[in-house]
Amino acid sequence: MESRLGEDQKPGELTPVSYWLPWPPSTNALWRSVGRRNILSAAARNWNVLAAQELSIQKPRSIPGPVIIRIKLCAPSKRKYDIDNRIKSVLDLLVRMALIEGDGCDIVKSLLVLQGGHKPGAHVTIYPASTSSFAAVNEAA
């Protein structure tokens, strides 16, 4: 599932990639304390397995170097949610699956998070961080 850049795309420039992921767990539900240790919760482990399987089906392709990421969240119910609590598990999965080199500010140059859509989950698009990519992200918003 690849999206197009505008007419100003340079020859040889990487095109963005888009993926659908299941509805991510809240950051508040990622960790559990067991004794003196914090471990990944069962819900987070289950989501990681399901999301990795879903990504594998979509034949993921990595984008090297700095990136711009657009995440469109579509909640599975009308229940209110804190939009920023759904980002961490998505970014961590992208790093773990080697689709991006990291989730620090040296790699993720811009992050746009939207809500909406028809299929519950997280619709993620990864753009190479270039001028034409940034324009495409803003147009898609």
Backbone as CSV, one residue per row, in Angstrom:
resi,resn,N_x,N_y,N_z,CA_x,CA_y,CA_z,C_x,C_y,C_z
1,MET,0.838,-1.167,0.000,0.000,0.000,0.000,0.889,1.239,0.000
2,GLU,1.186,1.785,-1.136,2.036,2.948,-1.214,1.211,4.134,-1.670
3,SER,1.523,5.284,-1.128,0.846,6.493,-1.557,1.763,7.285,-2.472
4,ARG,1.198,8.254,-3.168,1.981,9.016,-4.133,2.440,10.332,-3.539
5,LEU,3.569,10.801,-4.033,4.026,12.144,-3.718,3.504,13.079,-4.792
6,GLY,3.699,14.342,-4.566,3.268,15.332,-5.539,4.126,15.327,-6.783
7,GLU,3.823,16.243,-7.687,4.546,16.331,-8.953,6.000,16.720,-8.754
8,ASP,6.336,17.282,-7.587,7.700,17.740,-7.352,8.618,16.637,-6.826
9,GLN,8.183,15.363,-6.882,9.029,14.248,-6.434,10.263,14.165,-7.316
10,LYS,11.401,14.015,-6.674,12.662,13.934,-7.399,12.891,12.508,-7.896
11,PRO,13.534,12.334,-9.047,13.849,10.984,-9.534,14.696,10.242,-8.507
12,GLY,14.362,8.994,-8.251,15.112,8.177,-7.304,14.719,8.399,-5.851
13,GLU,13.832,9.351,-5.593,13.406,9.625,-4.223,12.500,8.483,-3.743
14,LEU,12.704,8.051,-2.510,11.870,6.988,-1.955,10.427,7.436,-1.848
15,THR,9.513,6.534,-2.147,8.099,6.845,-1.990,7.657,6.435,-0.587
16,PRO,6.628,7.088,-0.065,6.134,6.735,1.264,5.479,5.358,1.258
17,VAL,5.356,4.787,2.438,4.685,3.501,2.598,3.562,3.672,3.612
18,SER,2.473,2.927,3.410,1.317,3.007,4.303,0.935,1.621,4.797
19,TYR,0.522,1.568,6.054,0.133,0.309,6.683,-1.084,0.525,7.563
20,TRP,-1.834,-0.540,7.755,-2.925,-0.546,8.732,-2.486,-1.434,9.891
21,LEU,-2.728,-0.969,11.107,-2.441,-1.746,12.308,-3.696,-1.835,13.158
22,PRO,-3.825,-2.888,13.960,-4.957,-2.966,14.882,-4.912,-1.801,15.867
23,TRP,-6.044,-1.521,16.481,-6.155,-0.442,17.463,-5.089,-0.631,18.544
24,PRO,-4.176,0.344,18.687,-3.067,0.178,19.634,-3.495,0.341,21.090
25,PRO,-2.791,-0.334,21.988,-3.104,-0.183,23.410,-2.668,1.190,23.913
26,SER,-3.292,1.641,24.968,-2.918,2.897,25.603,-1.552,2.761,26.256
27,THR,-0.785,3.825,26.239,0.500,3.826,26.932,0.314,3.474,28.400
28,ASN,-0.803,3.882,28.973,-1.077,3.584,30.385,-1.224,2.092,30.650
29,ALA,-1.488,1.304,29.611,-1.691,-0.143,29.783,-0.509,-0.971,29.279
30,LEU,0.605,-0.333,28.936,1.728,-1.074,28.365,2.533,-1.861,29.390
31,TRP,2.655,-1.341,30.595,3.559,-1.928,31.582,2.832,-2.348,32.844
32,ARG,3.328,-3.394,33.469,2.826,-3.883,34.758,4.008,-4.100,35.678
33,SER,3.807,-3.810,36.946,4.855,-4.042,37.948,4.720,-5.442,38.511
34,VAL,5.818,-6.163,38.506,5.878,-7.503,39.085,7.085,-7.499,40.019
35,GLY,6.812,-7.503,41.295,7.907,-7.383,42.252,8.572,-6.029,42.078
36,ARG,9.847,-6.030,41.841,10.594,-4.782,41.648,10.834,-4.469,40.177
37,ARG,10.228,-5.242,39.297,10.450,-5.060,37.866,9.180,-4.594,37.167
38,ASN,9.373,-3.866,36.089,8.269,-3.512,35.198,8.383,-4.392,33.965
39,ILE,7.279,-5.041,33.609,7.265,-5.904,32.428,6.149,-5.459,31.495
40,LEU,6.288,-5.830,30.239,5.253,-5.537,29.256,3.985,-6.293,29.640
41,SER,2.862,-5.612,29.629,1.599,-6.239,30.015,1.172,-7.296,28.992
42,ALA,0.289,-8.178,29.396,-0.228,-9.209,28.494,-0.933,-8.568,27.301
43,ALA,-1.705,-7.511,27.547,-2.410,-6.825,26.452,-1.418,-6.243,25.448
44,ALA,-0.334,-5.657,25.940,0.680,-5.089,25.049,1.402,-6.184,24.271
45,ARG,1.726,-7.288,24.952,2.395,-8.398,24.253,1.487,-8.967,23.167
46,ASN,0.207,-9.131,23.478,-0.747,-9.657,22.492,-0.868,-8.718,21.290
47,TRP,-0.943,-7.412,21.556,-1.042,-6.445,20.461,0.214,-6.490,19.608
48,ASN,1.379,-6.577,20.238,2.639,-6.635,19.483,2.663,-7.820,18.525
49,VAL,2.199,-8.975,18.981,2.167,-10.166,18.128,1.180,-9.961,16.977
50,LEU,-0.036,-9.503,17.298,-1.065,-9.296,16.281,-0.639,-8.232,15.263
51,ALA,-0.079,-7.122,15.752,0.340,-6.044,14.860,1.516,-6.480,13.977
52,ALA,2.452,-7.233,14.530,3.584,-7.731,13.735,3.096,-8.684,12.648
53,GLN,2.124,-9.540,12.977,1.553,-10.442,11.971,0.863,-9.644,10.869
54,GLU,0.113,-8.637,11.265,-0.599,-7.803,10.294,0.399,-7.086,9.377
55,LEU,1.458,-6.557,9.953,2.485,-5.898,9.140,3.137,-6.878,8.169
56,SER,3.429,-8.076,8.627,4.067,-9.078,7.765,3.216,-9.391,6.549
57,ILE,1.915,-9.450,6.732,0.987,-9.702,5.619,1.069,-8.577,4.592
58,GLN,1.309,-7.352,5.071,1.337,-6.181,4.195,2.695,-5.971,3.520
59,LYS,3.618,-6.904,3.739,4.951,-6.858,3.118,5.630,-5.502,3.355
60,PRO,6.024,-5.257,4.599,6.577,-3.945,4.935,7.923,-3.662,4.265
61,ARG,8.161,-2.389,4.045,9.420,-1.919,3.466,9.941,-0.799,4.362
62,SER,11.206,-0.859,4.682,11.773,0.156,5.572,12.094,1.432,4.810
63,ILE,12.089,2.529,5.539,12.494,3.821,5.012,13.748,4.218,5.792
64,PRO,14.908,4.244,5.140,16.142,4.588,5.857,16.233,6.083,6.152
65,GLY,16.926,6.400,7.222,17.189,7.796,7.562,15.989,8.504,8.161
66,PRO,16.055,9.829,8.198,14.985,10.621,8.794,13.645,10.425,8.086
67,VAL,12.576,10.443,8.876,11.234,10.203,8.344,10.228,11.194,8.921
68,ILE,9.103,11.251,8.257,7.926,11.972,8.726,6.839,10.908,8.847
69,ILE,6.161,10.874,9.974,5.162,9.830,10.198,3.783,10.454,10.402
70,ARG,2.819,9.876,9.714,1.419,10.286,9.849,0.649,9.088,10.387
71,ILE,-0.035,9.279,11.508,-0.843,8.219,12.109,-2.283,8.712,12.184
72,LYS,-3.176,7.979,11.546,-4.594,8.319,11.611,-5.279,7.246,12.441
73,LEU,-5.815,7.645,13.582,-6.437,6.716,14.514,-7.948,6.676,14.310
74,CYS,-8.474,5.479,14.220,-9.922,5.271,14.126,-10.310,4.348,15.273
75,ALA,-10.980,4.904,16.265,-11.326,4.152,17.465,-12.358,3.062,17.160
76,PRO,-12.285,1.947,17.879,-13.237,0.854,17.664,-14.606,1.122,18.278
77,SER,-14.724,2.188,19.080,-16.007,2.537,19.696,-16.095,4.056,19.827
78,LYS,-17.221,4.534,20.322,-17.403,5.977,20.493,-16.827,6.478,21.812
79,ARG,-16.214,5.575,22.551,-15.606,5.944,23.824,-14.471,6.953,23.591
80,LYS,-14.407,7.967,24.449,-13.350,8.965,24.322,-12.010,8.339,24.696
81,TYR,-10.945,8.814,24.057,-9.602,8.325,24.348,-8.621,9.481,24.253
82,ASP,-7.509,9.339,24.918,-6.440,10.328,24.902,-5.563,10.021,23.688
83,ILE,-5.585,10.890,22.690,-4.961,10.610,21.401,-3.458,10.322,21.511
84,ASP,-2.768,11.006,22.422,-1.320,10.790,22.501,-0.948,9.486,23.202
85,ASN,-1.883,8.841,23.877,-1.601,7.563,24.543,-1.522,6.389,23.570
86,ARG,-1.838,6.579,22.330,-1.841,5.485,21.350,-0.603,5.497,20.453
87,ILE,0.250,6.489,20.601,1.375,6.667,19.686,2.568,5.769,20.014
88,LYS,2.908,5.628,21.286,4.131,4.929,21.683,4.199,3.500,21.158
89,SER,3.137,2.742,21.320,3.185,1.350,20.874,3.339,1.254,19.351
90,VAL,2.762,2.195,18.616,2.904,2.194,17.155,4.356,2.481,16.768
91,LEU,4.942,3.531,17.337,6.330,3.868,17.004,7.292,2.767,17.427
92,ASP,7.073,2.206,18.609,7.943,1.118,19.070,7.879,-0.079,18.122
93,LEU,6.694,-0.381,17.610,6.552,-1.494,16.664,7.298,-1.200,15.360
94,LEU,7.198,0.026,14.868,7.896,0.388,13.635,9.401,0.215,13.784
95,VAL,9.924,0.545,14.966,11.360,0.364,15.228,11.685,-1.116,15.341
96,ARG,10.897,-1.863,16.111,11.147,-3.296,16.323,11.105,-4.075,15.008
97,MET,10.220,-3.681,14.098,10.104,-4.344,12.796,11.095,-3.780,11.774
98,ALA,11.958,-2.859,12.213,13.000,-2.237,11.385,12.436,-1.473,10.181
99,LEU,11.244,-0.889,10.346,10.674,-0.073,9.284,11.222,1.337,9.343
100,ILE,11.613,1.774,10.541,12.321,3.033,10.727,13.525,2.741,11.615
101,GLU,14.543,3.594,11.538,15.789,3.346,12.259,15.705,3.649,13.749
102,GLY,14.728,4.404,14.170,14.565,4.754,15.576,13.365,5.663,15.722
103,ASP,13.008,5.972,16.965,11.888,6.882,17.170,12.306,8.157,17.898
104,GLY,13.609,8.420,17.929,14.123,9.656,18.505,13.991,10.807,17.523
105,CYS,14.232,12.018,18.033,14.062,13.208,17.197,15.108,13.309,16.085
106,ASP,16.161,12.509,16.146,17.130,12.510,15.049,16.607,11.745,13.836
107,ILE,15.638,10.865,14.036,15.050,10.078,12.941,13.645,10.572,12.609
108,VAL,12.779,10.685,13.599,11.403,11.149,13.365,11.423,12.674,13.407
109,LYS,11.395,13.279,12.241,11.488,14.733,12.127,10.153,15.420,12.338
110,SER,9.077,14.714,12.052,7.746,15.272,12.238,6.774,14.117,12.456
111,LEU,5.797,14.351,13.313,4.791,13.337,13.625,3.432,14.006,13.616
112,LEU,2.561,13.529,12.748,1.215,14.066,12.629,0.238,12.978,13.064
113,VAL,-0.601,13.286,14.041,-1.577,12.315,14.530,-2.967,12.899,14.321
114,LEU,-3.803,12.130,13.625,-5.166,12.546,13.302,-6.144,11.513,13.826
115,GLN,-7.390,11.889,13.889,-8.419,10.907,14.216,-9.437,10.877,13.090
116,GLY,-10.062,9.706,12.922,-11.060,9.553,11.880,-10.832,8.292,11.088
117,GLY,-11.648,8.092,10.079,-11.535,6.907,9.239,-12.716,5.980,9.451
118,HIS,-12.703,4.867,8.710,-13.829,3.937,8.753,-13.451,2.591,9.332
119,LYS,-12.187,2.189,9.209,-11.749,0.887,9.708,-11.001,1.099,11.019
120,PRO,-11.528,0.602,12.132,-10.856,0.809,13.416,-9.404,0.335,13.392
121,GLY,-8.534,1.152,13.937,-7.124,0.820,14.003,-6.278,2.062,13.803
122,ALA,-5.025,1.834,13.463,-4.081,2.915,13.208,-3.612,2.808,11.762
123,HIS,-3.850,3.831,11.001,-3.435,3.882,9.603,-2.152,4.719,9.575
124,VAL,-1.037,4.069,9.311,0.283,4.690,9.445,0.900,4.887,8.064
125,THR,1.388,6.102,7.818,2.127,6.382,6.591,3.487,6.933,6.991
126,ILE,4.531,6.350,6.406,5.903,6.765,6.686,6.461,7.404,5.420
127,TYR,6.894,8.662,5.545,7.460,9.420,4.432,8.954,9.623,4.669
128,PRO,9.777,9.548,3.645,11.166,9.985,3.801,11.131,11.486,4.129
129,ALA,11.984,11.943,5.002,11.970,13.365,5.396,12.638,14.203,4.315
130,SER,11.849,14.668,3.376,12.326,15.552,2.318,11.287,16.645,2.116
131,THR,11.635,17.652,1.413,10.724,18.779,1.207,9.436,18.335,0.529
132,SER,9.553,17.519,-0.534,8.354,17.095,-1.248,7.510,16.165,-0.389
133,SER,8.151,15.354,0.466,7.400,14.475,1.361,6.614,15.298,2.351
134,PHE,7.219,16.336,2.898,6.545,17.167,3.888,5.311,17.825,3.279
135,ALA,5.423,18.260,2.034,4.281,18.859,1.345,3.161,17.838,1.182
136,ALA,3.524,16.585,0.856,2.527,15.515,0.680,1.811,15.213,1.984
137,VAL,2.534,15.243,3.111,1.923,14.977,4.412,0.901,16.054,4.725
138,ASN,1.267,17.291,4.495,0.347,18.389,4.786,-0.884,18.347,3.894
139,GLU,-0.732,17.957,2.628,-1.874,17.840,1.730,-2.796,16.710,2.176
140,ALA,-2.224,15.604,2.653,-3.014,14.441,3.057,-3.775,14.686,4.345
141,ALA,-3.359,15.653,5.129,-4.026,15.934,6.409,-5.376,16.532,6.130
